[in-house]
Amino acid sequence: MDEAHLENPIPQQNQQLQAAQERLQRLTKNVPGVVFQLRLEPNGERRFLYASDGCRELLELEPAEIIRVFELVPPEDVAALEQALQTSAQSLTRFEHEHRIVTPTGVLKWLKVVSQPQQQVDGAIEWDGMVMEITMRKQTETALRQSEQRLQGFADNLPGVLYQFRLDPDGTVCFPYASQGSKEIYELEPSEMVQSLDLVHPDDRATLEAAIAESAQSQQQFFHEHRIITPSGVQKWVKVISNPTQQQNGSVLWDGLVFDITQRKQAEAELKQSKRLLELVINTLPGGVFFKDRNLNYLGCNQFFAQVAGEQSPAELIGKSDYDMPWKREESDFFRECDRRVMESGQAEMGTVEPLQHADGKQAWSETSKAPLRDEQGKVIGMVGVFQDVTKREESAIALRQKTTELEAALEELHHTQDLLKLVINTLPGAIFWKNRDLVYQGSNEYFAQVAGVDSAANIVGITDYDMAWKTEEADFFRECDRRVIDSNTPELGIIEPQLQADGKQAWLETNKVPLQDALGQVIGIVGMFQDVTVREEAAIALRQKTDELEQTLDELQRTQIQLVQTEKMSGLGQMVAGVAHEINNPVGFIYGNITHAVNYVEDLLELIELYQQTFPDPPLIITDRIEEIDLDFLQQDFRELVQSMRVGTERIRDIVKSLRNFSRLDEAAVKAVDLHEGLDSTLTILQTRLRAQDWRPEIQVLKNYGELPLIECYAGQLNQVFMNIISNSIDALEERDRTRSLAEMTATPSQIHITTTTQEQSVIIQIHDNGPGMAAKTCDRLFDPFFTTKPVGKGTGLGLSISYQIITETHNGTLTCESDLDQGTTFYITLPIA
């Protein structure tokens, strides 16, 4: 039997492992800080399983001596570190801790350790993590705290919220600082400002997050207006302005202000109450602030506006007009017209986008808000304006409008393509559908919707197979197949599936299913196509049924043919055997019957000779010579032995004739109670010439272990045929094996056939075992198939055991089984019912 040869996957796996290790080494070498693996044994012992080369720079320690890092921790930090480590070990939660060390050269550093514990099978705990230096951050934090203390008094008096907002590289956010204005605007304590993000109106969150991301990436000023809903349920509009700063650790820090623009007028009134406060505010704000009298001459501005105008300080602008500024004439005209309109109407104009030429010649865009400036009696005495440089935003808006035009054209083309695609899939002669990874339908063609009993393809979206017309087990089958395709990312083609359609018709489908992938190649669902093959499948089922019937008929015909052939064969053989036995039995009976008389006659003659010798002790010379010639004394003794040998020979012939008649059982064709041992012995007698020793091998030994068996109602001749077939096959197997053995081997381990008979409950068991070469399992499984044989061509028909199996199982309602293993011999078990 051929065996498959499999490639050894070990070398390939070793190469992959080596490549992975090299990648890991490059990664850990280039990663700032120290990558480590720490193990805590059940007995409390700690040891580092791995440390990257970064420990030399960060800790001033070699990787092999990194365990000394615990000795570098100052005594006042040890307790907190140990407690954090113990908590992580007990709860198996992420370990994150900041502490100081003093390096071997005396340098004080702040470290941040982040790692994840895992429980090992032996009870130990292993942390995989990283150590990063945060000394600079800590120093910055200290400086910030000092700065916060100086600015706190100022910040608490500012309208709105003065804040710092930090976005870390890992995506986490926090407010390192927020002024007390958070209570008024957000109804939150400064320490709770991170919750302000949760107060953003749901409709504004996406634009806010996009604006933060854009500012972080471009490092441009952050400006955004959005709604919030305070904890008490009050909805407010806030305006956020801030400037980003890239930190050394990769974080982005915004310094800015949050305005409640819902109460802008109140804020403006509050600003007028204190000039000093106004100066502080306007010089802190990230944008330009200016105010004019009724003659449109500048009364003041902040430092930012003075720089835009090309002046060193705001004082240098006092008394000047727009015509004294670096902007163009038409720009000055536009500004003054707008200013006059604000003063005359007494109404503010918000968010006016204006062109503005800076003192350096740069053409920019500004977003300006202007309001009338009133005295304590409410009389308009001038105007105040605030602007921000929105050049980048305006340029982006122009580009966005262009892009929008292009997208609208592309969208129109996409709609056309979608209409064409829908027309195509609805025209295809079959059903098409697609689902997401949760196996929820995302669409189909109209044909599929019709089969599923849904009004239109649009109504397929959002439902599952359990919502369709098919049976639950069909839905289970479809989903199992879908899940297999998605998980394996492998198409399954030509699937034949049953389906109960919406009209109650049981149909058969030929389905093809392929994984649905996105642009990155990730599986996001499944696409299926099927055709109704009910007619073809029903014809195939009918054909298979007809084929099965024909095969069964052919099998019955073959068995009948075998039985007829074997019956005719055994009938002819039985008649021949019976005829031969009859022809032999008549002369043998005549001889055997006359031997007794011949013995008596001989004894009489011998007694007569003895009497003659006694009466005539001196016979004539001629008689004496004749006595010597025939050796009368020897003749008298040998003649008696010769007659006895003739008697034994005729008895042997009679036994053989009896065995032949017993084996053929022609006179017992009907069911009859017989002695199975007699049939076995008759079979062995007939096979005696094959069992006895040959010139090339010793005798095949037959060991009989007969139990007490009752008479069995059976067809004796047929059972004898079974015994003959099985024992003959055993002799064939033993002789085939002995031809490959030496005489010494055959003598040491002689070929044997063991015949054992027993009773068990209401059955008789006949066990015929040989110690021959045995058979493989696949050979043993086909042993009783018609025409199956392991013998060379011309030496076996393959019918003997097949007929024996039919005789035992069909004719006698018994069982015939075989057990065999290579080099372990073969055993046949015949079980016959007693009654």
C-alpha positions in Angstrom: 0.0 0.0 0.0 1.4 3.4 -1.0 1.8 6.0 1.8 1.7 9.8 1.4 5.0 11.6 1.9 4.6 14.8 3.9 7.1 17.7 3.8 8.8 18.5 7.1 7.5 21.9 8.2 10.2 22.3 10.9 12.9 24.1 8.8 10.4 26.6 7.5 9.1 27.3 11.0 12.6 27.8 12.3 13.3 30.3 9.5 10.1 32.2 10.3 11.0 32.1 14.0 14.5 33.5 13.3 13.1 36.3 11.1 10.6 37.2 13.8 13.4 37.3 16.4 15.5 39.6 14.2 12.5 41.9 13.7 11.9 42.0 17.5 15.6 42.8 18.1 15.5 45.7 15.6 12.3 46.9 17.1 13.5 46.9 20.7 16.8 48.5 19.7 15.1 51.4 18.0 12.3 51.9 20.6 13.2 54.7 23.0 13.4 53.5 26.6 13.6 49.9 27.8 11.5 46.9 26.7 11.5 44.3 29.4 10.0 41.0 30.6 9.8 40.6 34.4 8.9 37.3 36.2 7.6 37.0 39.7 8.1 33.5 41.0 5.5 31.9 43.4 8.1 32.2 46.2 8.4 35.9 45.7 11.7 35.9 43.8 11.9 38.5 41.0 14.0 38.1 37.8 14.1 39.8 34.5 13.7 37.4 31.6 14.6 40.1 29.0 15.8 43.7 28.8 16.5 45.7 25.7 19.8 47.6 25.1 18.1 50.8 26.0 18.8 50.1 29.7 22.4 51.2 29.2 21.4 54.7 28.2 18.3 55.1 30.5 19.4 53.2 33.6 23.2 53.1 33.2 23.0 49.3 33.6 23.8 46.4 31.4 20.8 44.2 30.4 22.2 41.3 32.4 22.2 43.4 35.6 18.9 45.2 35.2 17.6 43.5 38.4 19.6 46.3 40.2 17.1 48.8 39.0 15.1 48.3 42.2 18.2 49.4 44.2 18.2 52.7 42.3 14.7 53.7 43.6 14.9 56.4 46.3 13.6 55.0 49.7 10.6 57.4 49.7 9.4 56.0 46.4 9.9 52.3 47.2 6.6 51.7 49.1 4.4 53.1 46.4 6.3 51.1 43.7 6.0 47.9 45.7 2.3 48.5 46.4 1.6 49.2 42.7 3.5 46.0 41.7 1.6 43.9 44.3 -1.8 45.3 43.2 -1.0 44.4 39.5 0.1 40.9 40.5 -3.0 40.2 42.6 -5.6 41.7 40.2 -3.7 40.9 36.9 -4.4 44.4 35.8 -2.2 46.8 33.8 0.8 48.1 35.7 1.4 51.7 35.2 3.6 53.7 37.6 5.8 56.7 37.7 8.8 57.0 40.1 12.3 58.3 40.5 15.7 56.6 40.3 19.2 57.7 41.0 21.5 56.3 38.4 24.9 54.9 39.3 26.5 58.2 38.2 24.1 60.1 40.6 21.7 61.5 37.9 18.1 61.8 39.2 15.6 60.7 36.6 11.8 60.2 36.5 10.6 56.9 34.9 7.2 55.8 33.7 6.7 52.0 33.6 3.8 50.5 31.6 3.3 46.7 31.5 0.7 44.0 31.3 0.8 40.9 33.7 0.0 37.4 32.7 -0.6 34.4 35.0 1.6 31.4 34.0 0.8 27.7 34.4 3.3 27.3 37.2 1.7 30.1 39.2 4.3 32.7 38.3 3.4 36.1 36.9 5.2 37.7 34.0 5.0 41.4 33.0 5.7 42.4 29.4 6.3 46.1 29.3 8.3 49.2 28.7 10.2 51.9 30.8 10.2 55.4 29.5 12.0 58.5 30.8 9.6 61.3 31.8 12.2 63.6 33.6 11.6 66.5 31.2 7.8 66.1 31.5 8.1 66.2 35.3 10.3 69.3 35.2 7.8 70.9 32.8 5.0 70.0 35.1 6.8 71.6 38.1 7.3 74.7 36.0 3.7 74.7 35.0 2.5 74.4 38.6 4.6 77.4 39.5 3.2 79.3 36.5 -0.3 78.3 37.4 0.1 79.7 40.8 1.1 83.0 39.4 -1.6 83.1 36.8 -4.4 81.6 39.0 -5.6 85.0 40.3 -5.6 86.4 36.8 -7.3 83.3 35.3 -10.0 83.1 37.9 -11.2 86.6 36.8 -11.2 85.9 33.1 -14.6 85.5 31.4 -15.0 82.0 30.0 -12.5 79.2 30.6 -8.8 79.6 30.4 -7.5 76.1 29.8 -4.7 73.8 28.7 -5.7 70.7 26.7 -3.3 67.9 26.0 -3.6 65.1 23.4 -1.1 62.3 24.0 0.3 60.1 21.2 -1.8 57.1 22.4 -5.0 59.1 21.9 -5.7 59.9 25.6 -6.7 63.4 26.4 -6.7 65.5 29.6 -7.0 69.1 30.8 -3.7 69.9 32.7 -5.3 73.2 33.7 -8.7 74.8 33.6 -9.7 78.0 35.3 -12.7 78.5 37.6 -14.8 79.7 34.6 -15.6 76.0 34.0 -18.1 76.1 36.8 -20.1 78.9 35.1 -19.9 77.7 31.5 -19.8 73.9 32.0 -21.1 73.6 35.6 -18.0 71.5 36.2 -15.1 71.9 38.6 -11.8 72.6 36.9 -10.6 69.1 37.8 -13.7 67.7 36.0 -13.0 69.6 32.7 -12.2 66.3 30.9 -16.0 65.6 31.2 -16.7 68.7 29.1 -16.1 66.6 26.0 -19.0 64.4 27.1 -21.2 67.6 27.3 -20.7 68.4 23.6 -23.9 68.2 21.6 -24.0 64.9 19.7 -24.5 66.7 16.4 -21.3 68.7 17.0 -18.9 66.0 18.2 -17.7 64.9 14.8 -16.8 68.4 13.7 -15.1 69.1 17.0 -13.0 66.0 16.9 -12.1 66.7 13.2 -11.0 70.3 14.2 -8.8 69.0 17.0 -7.2 66.5 14.7 -6.6 69.1 12.0 -5.0 71.5 14.5 -2.8 68.8 16.0 -1.6 67.8 12.5 -1.1 71.3 11.1 -0.1 73.0 14.3 -2.4 75.9 13.4 -4.6 77.9 15.6 -7.7 75.9 16.9 -11.0 77.7 16.4 -14.4 76.1 16.9 -17.9 77.0 17.9 -20.2 74.3 19.2 -23.1 73.6 21.5 -22.9 72.0 24.9 -25.6 70.7 27.3 -24.7 71.3 30.9 -25.4 68.8 33.7 -28.5 70.9 34.6 -29.8 70.6 31.0 -29.0 74.1 29.8 -27.9 74.3 26.2 -25.2 76.9 25.5 -23.1 77.9 22.5 -19.4 78.2 23.2 -16.5 79.4 21.2 -13.1 77.8 21.6 -9.9 79.5 20.5 -6.4 78.0 21.3 -2.9 77.6 19.9 -1.3 74.2 19.7 2.3 73.4 20.8 4.1 70.2 19.9 5.7 68.7 23.0 8.9 66.7 23.0 7.2 63.5 24.0 4.9 63.7 21.0 1.9 65.2 22.8 0.1 68.3 21.5 -0.7 71.0 24.1 -3.3 73.7 23.4 -3.4 77.0 25.4 -6.7 78.7 24.9 -10.0 80.1 25.9 -13.6 79.0 25.9 -16.2 81.7 25.5 -19.9 81.5 26.2 -21.1 83.4 23.1 -24.7 82.9 24.2 -24.1 85.8 26.5 -21.7 87.8 24.3 -23.3 91.2 25.1 -23.0 90.5 28.8 -19.4 89.5 28.3 -18.8 92.8 26.4 -20.4 94.8 29.2 -18.2 93.2 31.7 -15.2 93.9 29.6 -16.0 97.7 29.6 -16.1 97.8 33.4 -12.4 97.5 33.7 -9.8 98.9 31.3 -7.1 97.1 33.1 -8.9 93.9 32.8 -9.5 94.6 29.2 -5.8 95.2 28.5 -4.9 92.0 30.2 -7.6 90.1 28.3 -7.0 91.5 24.9 -3.3 91.0 25.1 -3.8 87.4 26.1 -6.3 86.5 23.5 -5.0 84.6 20.4 -6.2 87.2 17.9 -6.5 90.9 17.1 -8.6 93.3 19.2 -9.2 97.0 18.3 -11.6 99.8 19.1 -12.4 103.2 17.5 -14.2 106.4 18.3 -17.2 107.7 16.3 -14.8 109.4 13.9 -13.3 105.9 13.2 -9.9 106.8 14.6 -8.3 104.1 16.7 -8.6 104.4 20.4 -6.5 101.3 21.1 -5.8 97.7 20.2 -4.0 94.6 21.5 -0.4 93.8 20.8 -1.3 91.2 18.1 -3.3 93.9 16.1 -0.4 96.3 16.5 2.0 93.8 14.9 -0.4 93.1 12.0 -0.5 96.9 11.4 3.3 97.1 11.5 3.6 99.0 14.8 5.7 98.1 17.8 3.0 98.7 20.4 -0.7 99.5 20.6 0.0 103.1 21.7 1.5 103.9 18.3 -1.9 103.3 16.7 -3.9 105.7 18.8 -5.4 108.5 16.8 -4.7 106.9 13.4 -7.3 105.8 10.9 -7.4 102.9 8.5 -5.9 105.0 5.8 -2.7 105.2 7.9 -2.5 101.4 8.0 -0.7 99.1 5.5 -3.9 97.7 4.0 -5.2 98.6 0.6 -7.4 101.6 0.0 -10.4 99.5 -1.0 -9.9 97.5 2.2 -9.8 100.6 4.3 -13.0 101.8 2.6 -14.7 98.5 3.3 -13.6 98.5 7.0 -14.9 102.0 7.6 -18.2 101.4 5.9 -18.8 98.4 8.1 -17.7 100.3 11.2 -20.0 103.1 10.5 -22.9 100.7 9.9 -22.3 99.1 13.2 -22.3 102.4 15.1 -25.3 103.8 13.3 -27.4 100.7 13.7 -26.2 99.9 17.2 -26.1 96.2 16.1 -23.1 94.0 16.2 -21.9 92.2 13.0 -20.4 88.8 13.7 -18.2 86.6 11.7 -17.5 88.9 8.8 -14.8 87.5 6.6 -12.6 90.3 5.2 -9.4 90.5 3.1 -6.6 92.2 5.0 -3.1 93.1 3.8 -0.5 92.8 6.6 2.3 95.2 7.1 4.8 92.6 5.7 2.8 92.7 2.4 1.1 89.4 3.0 -2.4 89.2 1.8 -4.5 87.5 4.4 -8.1 86.8 5.4 -9.6 87.7 8.7 -12.8 86.8 10.4 -14.0 89.9 12.2 -16.7 90.5 14.7 -17.6 94.1 15.4 -20.0 95.7 18.0 -21.0 99.2 19.0 -19.0 100.7 21.9 -21.3 102.3 24.5 -20.8 104.4 27.5 -22.5 103.9 30.8 -25.6 105.6 29.6 -25.8 103.3 26.6 -24.8 105.9 24.1 -22.7 104.7 21.2 -19.3 106.3 21.5 -17.5 104.1 19.0 -17.0 100.5 18.0 -14.9 97.5 19.1 -13.7 94.7 16.9 -12.1 91.3 17.3 -10.6 89.4 14.4 -8.7 86.2 13.8 -6.4 85.2 10.9 -8.5 82.7 9.0 -6.3 82.7 5.8 -5.7 79.0 6.0 -9.3 78.3 6.7 -10.5 80.5 3.8 -8.0 78.9 1.5 -9.2 75.5 2.7 -12.8 76.6 2.2 -12.0 77.7 -1.4 -10.3 74.3 -2.0 -13.2 72.6 -0.3 -15.7 74.3 -2.6 -13.7 73.1 -5.5 -13.5 69.6 -4.1 -17.2 69.7 -3.4 -17.9 70.5 -7.0 -15.7 67.6 -8.1 -17.3 65.3 -5.6 -20.8 66.3 -6.7 -19.8 65.4 -10.3 -18.3 62.1 -9.1 -21.4 61.5 -7.0 -23.6 62.0 -10.0 -21.4 59.5 -11.9 -21.6 57.1 -9.0 -25.4 57.3 -9.0 -25.4 56.5 -12.7 -23.0 53.6 -12.1 -25.2 52.3 -9.2 -28.3 52.5 -11.4 -26.4 50.5 -14.1 -25.1 48.0 -11.6 -28.6 47.5 -10.1 -30.0 47.0 -13.6 -27.3 44.4 -14.3 -27.8 42.3 -11.1 -31.6 42.5 -11.5 -31.2 41.2 -15.1 -28.9 38.2 -14.2 -30.7 34.8 -14.4 -30.3 34.0 -10.7 -30.2 35.4 -7.2 -27.5 37.7 -5.8 -27.3 38.8 -2.1 -24.7 40.2 0.3 -24.4 40.2 4.1 -22.1 41.8 6.7 -19.9 39.9 9.2 -22.9 39.6 11.5 -24.7 37.7 8.7 -27.3 40.5 8.4 -28.5 41.2 4.8 -27.1 44.4 3.3 -28.8 44.0 -0.2 -29.9 41.7 -3.0 -31.4 41.7 -6.4 -35.1 41.7 -7.0 -35.1 37.9 -7.9 -33.7 37.0 -4.5 -36.2 39.3 -2.7 -39.0 37.5 -4.6 -37.7 34.1 -3.6 -37.4 35.2 0.0 -41.0 36.6 0.1 -39.9 40.2 0.5 -41.7 43.0 -1.3 -38.5 44.6 -2.8 -34.8 44.3 -2.6 -34.7 47.5 -0.5 -36.6 45.7 2.3 -33.9 43.0 2.5 -31.5 45.3 4.3 -31.3 44.7 8.0 -32.9 41.3 8.3 -31.4 37.8 8.7 -32.1 34.3 7.4 -34.4 33.6 10.3 -36.7 36.4 9.0 -37.0 34.6 5.7 -39.5 32.0 4.4 -37.1 29.1 4.8 -37.0 26.5 7.5 -35.0 27.0 10.7 -32.7 24.1 9.8 -32.1 25.6 6.4 -31.3 29.0 7.9 -28.9 27.3 10.3 -27.2 25.6 7.3 -26.9 28.8 5.3 -25.4 30.7 8.3 -23.0 27.9 9.1 -21.7 28.0 5.5 -21.6 31.8 5.5 -19.6 31.9 8.7 -17.2 29.3 7.4 -16.5 31.4 4.2 -16.0 34.5 6.3 -13.7 32.9 8.9 -11.6 31.0 6.3 -11.6 33.9 3.8 -12.0 31.1 1.2 -14.8 30.9 -1.4 -17.1 27.8 -1.5 -18.4 27.1 -4.9 -21.1 24.7 -6.3 -22.9 24.2 -2.9 -26.2 22.3 -3.4 -28.7 23.5 -0.7 -32.3 22.8 0.0 -34.6 25.9 0.4 -38.2 26.4 1.3 -39.4 29.3 -0.8 -41.9 31.9 0.1 -44.7 30.1 -1.9 -44.1 26.9 0.1 -42.3 25.2 -2.7 -39.3 23.0 -1.7 -36.5 23.9 -4.1 -32.8 23.0 -4.6 -30.2 25.7 -5.2 -26.7 25.6 -6.5 -24.9 28.4 -4.5 -21.5 30.1 -4.9 -20.3 32.1 -1.9 -17.2 34.3 -1.7 -15.8 36.6 1.1 -16.6 40.3 0.6 -13.4 42.4 1.2 -12.8 46.1 1.7 -10.0 48.1 0.0 -7.5 46.9 2.6 -8.4 43.2 1.9 -10.2 42.8 5.2 -13.3 40.5 5.1 -16.4 42.7 5.8 -19.0 40.2 4.8 -20.0 37.7 2.1 -21.5 37.8 -1.4 -23.7 34.9 -2.6 -25.1 33.9 -5.9 -27.5 31.0 -6.6 -29.5 29.4 -9.3 -32.6 27.2 -9.0 -31.5 23.6 -10.0 -34.6 21.9 -8.6 -35.4 20.1 -11.9 -31.9 19.0 -12.3 -31.5 17.9 -8.7 -34.9 16.0 -8.7 -33.8 14.2 -11.9 -30.4 13.4 -10.2 -32.3 12.1 -7.1 -34.5 9.9 -9.3 -31.5 8.7 -11.2 -29.7 7.8 -7.9 -32.7 6.0 -6.7 -33.0 4.0 -9.9 -29.3 3.3 -9.8 -29.6 2.0 -6.2 -32.5 -0.2 -7.3 -30.5 -1.5 -10.3 -27.4 -2.1 -8.1 -29.6 -4.0 -5.6 -31.1 -6.1 -8.4 -27.7 -6.8 -9.8 -26.4 -7.8 -6.4 -29.3 -10.1 -5.9 -28.8 -11.6 -9.4 -25.1 -12.1 -8.7 -25.9 -13.8 -5.4 -28.5 -16.0 -7.1 -26.1 -16.8 -9.9 -23.4 -17.7 -7.4 -25.8 -19.9 -5.4 -27.0 -21.6 -8.6 -23.5 -22.2 -9.9 -22.3 -23.4 -6.5 -25.4 -25.5 -5.9 -25.0 -27.1 -9.3 -21.3 -27.5 -8.7 -21.8 -29.1 -5.2 -24.7 -31.2 -6.5 -22.5 -32.6 -9.3 -19.6 -33.0 -6.9 -21.8 -34.6 -4.3 -23.3 -37.0 -6.9 -19.8 -37.9 -8.1 -18.5 -38.4 -4.6 -21.6 -40.5 -3.7 -21.2 -42.5 -6.9 -17.5 -43.1 -6.2 -18.2 -44.0 -2.6 -20.9 -46.4 -3.7 -18.7 -48.1 -6.4 -15.8 -48.4 -3.9 -18.1 -49.5 -1.0 -19.5 -52.6 -2.9 -16.1 -54.4 -3.7 -14.7 -53.2 -0.3 -17.7 -54.6 1.4 -17.3 -57.9 -0.4 -13.6 -58.0 0.5 -14.2 -57.0 4.1 -17.0 -59.5 4.5 -14.9 -62.4 3.1 -11.7 -61.6 5.0 -13.2 -63.2 8.1 -14.0 -66.4 6.2 -10.5 -66.4 4.6 -8.9 -66.0 8.1 -10.9 -69.0 9.3 -10.0 -71.1 6.3 -6.3 -70.2 6.7 -6.3 -71.1 10.3 -7.9 -74.4 9.5 -5.2 -75.1 6.8 -2.4 -74.0 9.2 -3.8 -76.3 11.9 -3.9 -79.1 9.4 -0.3 -78.6 8.4 0.7 -78.6 12.1 -1.3 -81.8 12.6 0.4 -83.3 9.5 3.8 -82.4 10.8 3.1 -83.9 14.1 1.8 -87.1 12.5 4.5 -87.4 9.9 7.6 -85.8 11.4 9.8 -87.2 8.6 8.2 -86.3 5.3 9.6 -87.3 1.9 12.5 -85.4 0.6 10.5 -83.6 -2.1 8.2 -82.2 0.6 11.2 -81.3 2.8 12.8 -79.4 -0.1 9.6 -77.5 -0.8 9.2 -76.6 2.9 12.6 -75.1 2.9 12.0 -73.3 -0.5 8.9 -71.6 0.7 10.2 -71.0 4.3 7.1 -72.5 5.8 7.7 -71.2 9.3 8.0 -67.6 8.1 5.0 -68.1 5.8 2.8 -69.3 8.6 3.7 -66.3 10.8 3.6 -63.6 8.0 0.4 -64.8 6.5 -1.5 -64.1 9.7 0.0 -60.5 9.8 -0.8 -60.1 6.0 -4.5 -61.0 6.5 -4.6 -58.6 9.5 -3.2 -55.8 7.4 -5.8 -56.4 4.7 -8.5 -56.2 7.5 -7.1 -52.8 8.6 -6.8 -51.5 5.0 -10.4 -52.4 4.2 -11.6 -50.7 7.4 -9.6 -47.5 6.4 -11.3 -47.6 3.0 -14.7 -47.9 4.7 -13.9 -44.9 6.9 -13.0 -42.8 3.9 -16.1 -43.8 2.1 -18.2 -43.0 5.1 -16.5 -39.5 5.3 -17.2 -38.9 1.7 -20.9 -39.8 2.1 -21.1 -37.8 5.3 -19.5 -34.7 3.6 -21.8 -34.8 0.6 -25.0 -35.6 2.6 -26.9 -36.2 -0.6 -29.3 -38.4 1.4 -29.9 -35.5 3.8 -30.9 -32.5 1.6 -33.6 -31.4 4.1 -33.0 -29.7 7.5 -31.9 -32.3 10.0 -30.4 -32.5 13.5 -26.7 -33.4 13.0 -23.5 -33.6 15.0 -21.2 -30.7 13.9 -18.2 -32.6 15.2 -18.9 -35.4 12.8 -18.9 -32.8 9.9 -15.7 -31.3 11.0 -14.0 -34.6 11.3 -15.2 -35.7 7.9 -13.8 -32.5 6.4 -10.4 -33.1 8.1 -10.4 -36.7 6.9 -10.9 -35.5 3.3 -8.2 -32.9 3.7 -5.8 -35.4 5.4 -3.6 -35.6 2.3 -3.0 -31.8 2.4 -2.4 -31.8 6.1 0.2 -34.6 6.2 3.9 -33.8 5.9 5.3 -33.0 2.4 8.9 -33.4 1.1 9.4 -29.7 1.7 7.5 -29.1 5.0 6.5 -30.9 8.2 2.9 -31.9 8.9 0.3 -29.1 9.5 -0.9 -29.8 13.0 -4.7 -29.8 13.7 -5.5 -29.2 17.4 -9.1 -29.9 18.3 -10.8 -28.6 21.4 -14.3 -29.8 21.1 -16.9 -28.9 23.7 -20.2 -30.6 24.4 -22.5 -29.5 21.6 -26.2 -30.4 21.1 -27.4 -31.6 17.7 -28.0 -28.7 15.4 -30.9 -28.4 13.0 -29.1 -27.5 9.7 -28.3 -28.4 6.2 -25.3 -30.7 6.9 -23.9 -30.7 3.4 -23.8 -26.9 3.2 -22.1 -26.6 6.6 -19.5 -29.1 5.5 -18.9 -27.0 2.5 -18.3 -24.0 4.8 -15.8 -26.0 6.9 -14.1 -27.2 3.8 -13.7 -23.6 2.4 -12.4 -22.1 5.7 -10.0 -24.9 6.5 -8.7 -25.1 2.9 -8.0 -21.3 3.0 -6.1 -21.8 6.2 -4.0 -24.6 4.7 -3.3 -22.3 1.6 -2.2 -19.5 3.9 0.0 -21.7 6.0 1.7 -23.3 3.0 2.2 -19.9 1.4 3.9 -18.7 4.6 6.0 -21.9 5.0 7.4 -21.6 1.5 9.3 -18.5 2.8 10.6 -20.2 6.0 13.5 -22.6 6.6 13.0 -26.1 7.9 14.4 -25.0 11.3 11.8 -22.2 11.5 9.0 -24.5 10.5 10.1 -27.0 13.2 10.5 -24.4 15.9 7.1 -22.8 15.1 5.0 -25.4 13.4 2.0 -24.5 11.3 -1.2 -25.2 13.3 -4.9 -25.1 12.9 -6.9 -24.8 16.1 -10.6 -25.8 16.0 -12.6 -24.9 19.1 -16.4 -25.5 19.6 -18.4 -24.0 22.5 -21.9 -23.0 23.4 -22.9 -19.6 24.5 -26.5 -18.9 25.6 -28.6 -20.2 22.7 -25.8 -20.4 20.1 -23.1 -22.7 19.1 -19.7 -21.1 18.3 -17.1 -22.8 16.0 -13.8 -21.0 16.1 -11.2 -22.0 13.4 -7.8 -20.3 13.9 -4.5 -20.6 12.1 -1.2 -19.1 13.0 -0.5 -18.1 9.5 0.6 -14.7 8.1 -2.7 -12.9 8.8 -4.3 -10.1 6.7 -4.4 -6.3 6.6 -7.6 -4.7 7.9 -8.6 -3.5 4.4 -8.3 -7.1 3.1 -10.3 -8.5 6.0 -13.1 -5.9 5.4 -13.6 -7.3 1.8 -13.1 -11.0 2.6 -16.8 -11.9 2.0 -17.3 -9.8 -1.1 -18.2 -11.9 -4.2 -15.2 -12.5 -6.5 -12.7 -11.0 -4.1 -9.6 -13.1 -3.7 -6.0 -12.6 -2.7 -4.8 -15.6 -4.5 -3.0 -15.5 -7.9 -5.0 -15.6 -11.1 -6.3 -19.1 -11.8 -5.9 -20.3 -8.2 -9.0 -18.7 -6.7 -12.5 -17.7 -7.8 -13.3 -15.4 -4.9 -16.6 -17.3 -4.3 -15.8 -19.7 -1.5 -16.1 -17.3 1.4 -18.9 -15.3 -0.2 -20.9 -18.5 -0.5 -20.0 -19.6 3.0 -21.2 -16.2 4.3 -24.5 -16.6 2.6 -24.9 -20.2 3.8 -24.3 -19.1 7.5 -26.1 -15.8 7.5 -29.0 -16.3 5.1 -29.7 -20.1 5.2 -28.9 -20.7 8.8 -29.6 -17.3 10.4 -26.1 -17.3 12.0 -23.0 -15.1 11.8 -19.7 -15.5 10.1 -16.9 -13.1 11.1 -13.2 -12.9 10.7 -10.5 -11.3 12.9 -6.9 -11.0 11.5 -3.8 -8.9 11.9 -0.6 -9.1 9.9 1.8 -11.8 11.4 -0.9 -12.6 14.1 -2.8 -15.3 12.2 -6.5 -15.4 11.3 -9.6 -16.5 13.2 -13.0 -17.3 11.8 -16.0 -17.3 14.1 -19.1 -19.3 13.0 -22.2 -18.7 15.3 -25.3 -20.9 14.7 -28.6 -20.8 16.7 -29.3 -23.9 18.7 -33.1 -23.8 18.2 
